[in-house]
């Protein structure tokens, strides 16, 4: 079994995700209470921004893992291509 080095603060990510979960519940309550579309859209934009931040943190971890992998590879070409594809796909 290989040990993975974690490049993020687990508790920070979990806290961010709990906040996002709360924001989503808040939007559900706003819709249930017939709040204005503008108010709801503001909250949805905040959720999107928070999710993008989580994605960037995890993406940075992926890059760090790939760099470690690449440094142990005699011919890193394929590993570099895969890392770049992941950045494009998820970045």
C-alpha positions as CSV (number, residue, x, y, z in Angstrom):
1,X,0.0,0.0,0.0
2,X,1.4,3.4,-1.0
3,X,1.2,6.4,1.2
4,X,-0.1,9.6,-0.4
5,X,1.2,12.9,0.8
6,X,-1.7,15.3,1.3
7,X,-1.1,18.8,0.1
8,X,-4.1,20.5,1.6
9,X,-5.5,21.1,5.0
10,X,-8.2,18.5,5.4
11,X,-10.1,20.4,8.1
12,X,-10.1,23.6,6.1
13,X,-11.6,21.8,3.1
14,X,-14.2,20.1,5.2
15,X,-15.1,23.5,6.8
16,X,-15.4,25.1,3.3
17,X,-17.7,22.2,2.1
18,X,-19.9,22.5,5.2
19,X,-20.3,26.2,4.6
20,X,-21.2,25.5,1.0
21,X,-23.7,22.9,2.2
22,X,-25.3,25.5,4.4
23,X,-25.4,28.1,1.6
24,X,-27.2,25.5,-0.6
25,X,-29.7,24.9,2.2
26,X,-30.1,28.7,2.4
27,X,-30.9,29.0,-1.3
28,X,-33.5,26.2,-0.9
29,X,-35.1,28.2,1.9
30,X,-35.0,31.3,-0.2
31,X,-36.8,29.6,-3.0
32,X,-39.3,28.1,-0.6
33,X,-40.0,31.6,0.8
34,X,-40.4,33.1,-2.7
35,X,-37.4,35.5,-2.3
36,X,-36.5,37.6,-5.3
37,X,-34.5,36.0,-8.2
38,X,-31.8,38.6,-7.7
39,X,-31.3,37.7,-4.1
40,X,-31.1,34.0,-5.0
41,X,-28.7,34.6,-7.8
42,X,-26.4,36.5,-5.5
43,X,-26.3,33.4,-3.2
44,X,-25.8,31.0,-6.1
45,X,-22.9,33.1,-7.3
46,X,-21.3,32.9,-3.8
47,X,-21.8,29.1,-3.9
48,X,-20.2,28.9,-7.3
49,X,-17.2,31.0,-6.1
50,X,-16.8,28.8,-3.0
51,X,-16.9,25.6,-5.0
52,X,-14.3,27.0,-7.5
53,X,-12.0,27.8,-4.5
54,X,-12.3,24.2,-3.3
55,X,-11.6,22.9,-6.8
56,X,-8.5,25.1,-7.1
57,X,-7.2,23.8,-3.8
58,X,-7.7,20.2,-4.8
59,X,-6.3,20.9,-8.3
60,X,-3.2,22.3,-6.7
61,X,-2.8,19.1,-4.7
62,X,-3.2,17.1,-7.9
63,X,-0.4,19.1,-9.5
64,X,1.8,18.6,-6.5
65,X,1.2,14.8,-6.7
66,X,1.9,14.8,-10.4
67,X,5.1,16.7,-10.0
68,X,6.3,14.2,-7.4
69,X,5.3,11.4,-9.8
70,X,7.0,13.0,-12.7
71,X,10.2,13.5,-10.8
72,X,10.4,9.7,-10.3
73,X,9.8,8.9,-14.0
74,X,12.7,8.3,-16.5
75,X,10.6,9.7,-19.4
76,X,8.1,12.2,-17.9
77,X,6.5,13.1,-21.2
78,X,3.3,11.1,-20.7
79,X,2.9,12.1,-17.1
80,X,3.3,15.7,-18.0
81,X,0.7,15.4,-20.7
82,X,-1.7,13.8,-18.3
83,X,-1.1,16.5,-15.7
84,X,-1.7,19.3,-18.3
85,X,-4.9,17.5,-19.4
86,X,-6.1,17.4,-15.8
87,X,-5.4,21.2,-15.4
88,X,-7.4,21.9,-18.6
89,X,-10.2,19.6,-17.6
90,X,-10.6,20.7,-14.0
91,X,-8.7,24.0,-13.8
